[in-house]
Amino acid sequence: MLYDIRLHLHYDYAAAAGGGRHQIRVLPSTISGVQRVIAASLSFAPAPNERSDFSDFFGNNVTSIAFRDAHDALDIRMSARVSVSRPEPGLDVSPDIGRLRQELAAVRSLASASPHHFLAGSAHSGIDAAITTYARDSIAGSAAGTAMNLCNRIHRDFTYDGDATTVRTRASDAFKLKRGVCQDFSHIMIAGLRGLGIPAGYVSGFLRTIPPKGKPRLEGADAMHAWVKVWCGRDAGWQEFDPTNGMRASNDHI
């Protein structure tokens, strides 16, 4: 699937800022076996006085900019052409949780893709007793099966509500509300899996939405989205799940 993506972020300041420094992570990444970035660009208005582009430890594309002049607004525009070709889910070769822990203990690498980085609680996905208990009821015969069960349960048990939470809402708070948006459902799933000892991480990207039958796709209707990557063992590796929609990540996830 070939996508042309455009993103426009606009900030208005209550008063003119005398300067500023920002790090922007909005450019899509090339991921072996999943997607390829054919071309991408990032522009700013006003133009920054300093700019540098680099990749962080986890391979995210980062643009660092700095302003020395006063400004009361900032526009960030990103455009990219991305080819997405995810493999179809094959036979589930992931181990059960007990065996997964043994395979995890055998991983000696601390490189960016190491599952060890995705086990501890974080600011938005803290290990929470209530969420762990909820996740424990999703345990299946395999790590991937457990992740899929939890993904489906969150989709079924929680209500999508754009007014219920903010970007600062933590998994434990959204779990009590049983409401939220994609980032909240992803944080809850991550907290639940980590509570079970299954490495899981947050994925930020874009989602192509499917219009109602007989209706045209509207330009601008597609949106930024969040979902979850899960380490399912030595042979199955990292797999991705979308708890907002109760599905595995597909070619519509960029």
C-alpha positions in Angstrom: 0.0 0.0 0.0 1.4 3.4 -1.0 0.6 6.4 1.1 1.1 10.2 0.7 0.9 11.7 4.1 0.6 15.4 5.1 0.7 16.6 8.7 0.3 20.2 9.9 0.8 21.2 13.5 0.1 24.8 14.6 0.9 26.4 17.9 -0.3 29.9 19.1 1.4 31.4 22.1 -0.3 33.6 24.6 2.6 36.0 24.4 5.6 36.3 22.1 8.4 33.9 22.9 11.8 35.4 23.0 13.3 32.1 21.7 12.9 28.4 22.0 14.3 25.0 21.4 12.3 22.0 20.2 12.8 18.3 19.3 10.3 17.1 16.7 9.6 13.4 16.1 7.0 13.2 13.4 8.8 11.8 10.4 7.9 8.2 9.6 10.7 5.5 9.7 11.7 2.8 7.4 11.1 -0.5 9.2 12.5 -3.7 7.6 9.8 -6.0 6.4 7.0 -3.5 7.3 7.4 -0.2 5.6 9.7 1.9 3.5 9.9 5.7 3.4 10.3 6.7 -0.2 10.6 10.5 0.5 10.0 12.8 3.4 10.3 16.5 4.3 9.8 18.7 7.3 9.4 22.5 7.2 8.9 25.3 9.8 7.4 28.8 9.9 9.0 30.9 11.1 12.3 29.4 9.9 14.5 28.3 12.8 17.9 29.8 13.4 19.4 26.4 14.0 18.4 22.9 12.8 20.0 19.5 13.0 18.6 16.1 12.0 19.5 12.8 13.6 18.2 9.4 14.8 17.7 8.7 18.5 18.6 5.5 20.3 15.4 3.8 19.3 15.8 4.8 15.6 13.2 7.6 15.6 13.9 10.4 13.2 14.5 13.6 15.2 14.8 17.2 14.1 16.2 19.6 16.7 15.4 23.3 16.0 16.2 26.6 17.9 14.8 30.1 17.6 16.6 33.3 18.8 14.0 35.8 17.6 10.6 36.6 19.1 7.6 34.7 17.6 4.0 34.2 18.7 3.2 31.1 16.6 4.8 28.1 15.1 3.8 25.9 12.1 5.3 22.5 11.5 4.5 20.8 8.2 5.5 17.2 7.3 5.0 15.4 4.1 6.0 11.9 3.2 5.5 9.0 0.7 5.5 5.6 2.5 5.1 2.1 1.1 3.6 -0.3 3.7 3.6 -4.0 3.2 3.1 -5.9 6.5 3.4 -9.7 6.3 0.2 -11.6 7.1 0.1 -13.2 10.6 1.3 -16.7 10.3 1.3 -19.7 12.6 1.5 -18.6 16.2 5.0 -19.8 17.3 5.1 -17.6 20.4 5.7 -19.4 23.8 3.5 -19.3 26.8 4.4 -16.8 29.5 6.6 -19.1 31.5 8.7 -20.0 28.5 8.7 -16.4 27.4 10.4 -15.4 30.6 13.1 -18.0 30.0 13.7 -16.7 26.5 13.8 -13.2 27.8 16.4 -14.1 30.4 18.5 -15.5 27.5 18.5 -12.1 25.7 21.9 -10.5 26.5 21.6 -7.6 24.1 20.7 -4.1 25.2 20.4 -2.7 21.7 17.4 -0.5 20.8 15.2 -3.5 19.8 16.0 -5.4 23.0 12.8 -6.4 24.9 14.4 -5.5 28.2 13.8 -1.8 27.5 10.0 -2.5 27.5 9.4 -4.3 30.7 9.4 -1.6 33.4 6.6 0.8 34.2 6.8 4.2 32.7 5.2 7.6 33.4 2.0 6.9 31.4 2.0 3.1 31.6 2.9 2.4 35.2 2.6 -1.1 36.6 -0.8 -1.1 38.3 -2.3 -3.9 40.4 -5.9 -3.5 39.1 -4.7 -3.4 35.5 -2.5 -6.5 36.0 -5.4 -8.4 37.5 -7.5 -7.4 34.5 -4.8 -8.5 32.1 -4.3 -11.8 33.9 -7.8 -12.9 32.8 -6.6 -12.6 29.2 -3.8 -15.2 29.6 -4.0 -17.7 26.8 -1.7 -20.5 25.7 0.8 -18.2 24.1 2.2 -14.7 24.4 0.7 -13.6 21.1 -2.6 -15.1 22.1 -2.6 -13.3 25.4 -1.9 -10.0 23.7 -4.7 -10.6 21.2 -7.1 -11.5 24.0 -6.2 -8.3 26.0 -6.4 -6.2 22.8 -10.0 -7.5 22.1 -11.1 -7.1 25.7 -10.0 -3.5 25.8 -11.8 -2.8 22.6 -15.0 -4.4 24.0 -14.9 -3.1 27.6 -13.8 0.5 27.1 -15.7 3.4 25.4 -14.0 5.7 22.9 -14.5 9.3 24.3 -12.4 12.2 23.1 -13.5 14.4 26.0 -12.8 12.0 28.8 -9.0 12.3 28.9 -6.0 14.5 28.0 -2.5 13.9 26.9 -1.4 13.8 30.6 -3.9 11.0 31.6 -2.1 7.9 33.0 -3.2 4.3 32.3 -4.4 3.9 35.8 -6.8 6.9 35.5 -8.1 5.9 32.1 -8.6 2.3 33.4 -10.8 3.6 36.2 -12.8 5.7 33.8 -13.2 2.9 31.3 -13.1 5.6 28.7 -10.5 7.4 26.6 -8.9 7.5 23.2 -6.2 5.4 21.3 -3.3 6.6 23.5 -5.2 5.7 26.7 -6.1 2.2 25.4 -2.5 1.7 24.3 -1.2 2.8 27.7 -3.6 0.4 29.5 -2.6 -2.5 27.2 1.1 -1.8 27.8 0.7 -1.6 31.5 -1.3 -4.8 31.6 1.2 -6.8 29.5 4.2 -5.5 31.4 2.5 -6.4 34.7 2.4 -10.0 33.3 6.1 -9.8 32.4 5.4 -9.4 28.6 7.5 -6.7 27.0 5.3 -4.1 25.3 5.9 -0.6 23.8 4.0 2.4 22.5 3.7 2.9 18.7 2.8 6.3 17.3 1.8 6.7 13.7 -1.1 7.2 11.3 -4.2 5.1 10.5 -6.1 5.0 7.3 -9.8 4.9 8.2 -12.3 2.9 6.2 -15.3 5.0 5.0 -18.9 3.6 5.4 -20.0 1.4 2.6 -21.0 3.5 -0.4 -19.4 6.6 0.9 -16.2 8.3 -0.5 -13.0 8.6 1.5 -12.8 12.1 2.7 -9.5 14.0 2.4 -8.3 14.8 5.9 -10.5 12.2 7.6 -7.5 9.9 8.4 -5.7 10.7 11.6 -2.7 10.2 13.9 -3.1 7.0 15.9 -1.4 4.9 18.6 -1.1 1.2 19.1 1.1 -1.4 20.8 4.1 -3.5 19.9 4.6 -6.7 21.9 7.6 -9.0 22.1 6.3 -12.5 21.6 9.5 -14.5 22.0 12.6 -15.4 20.2 10.9 -16.9 17.1 7.8 -14.7 16.8 9.6 -11.4 17.6 7.8 -8.1 17.8 4.2 -8.1 16.8 1.7 -5.1 16.8 -1.8 -4.9 18.1 -4.4 -2.1 18.0 -6.7 -2.2 21.1 -8.7 0.8 19.9 -10.0 -1.3 17.0 -9.5 -4.8 18.4 -7.2 -6.0 15.7 -3.6 -6.6 14.7 -1.8 -3.7 13.0 -2.4 -4.0 9.2 -1.4 -2.2 6.0 -3.6 0.7 7.2 -1.3 1.4 10.1 1.7 3.6 9.1 
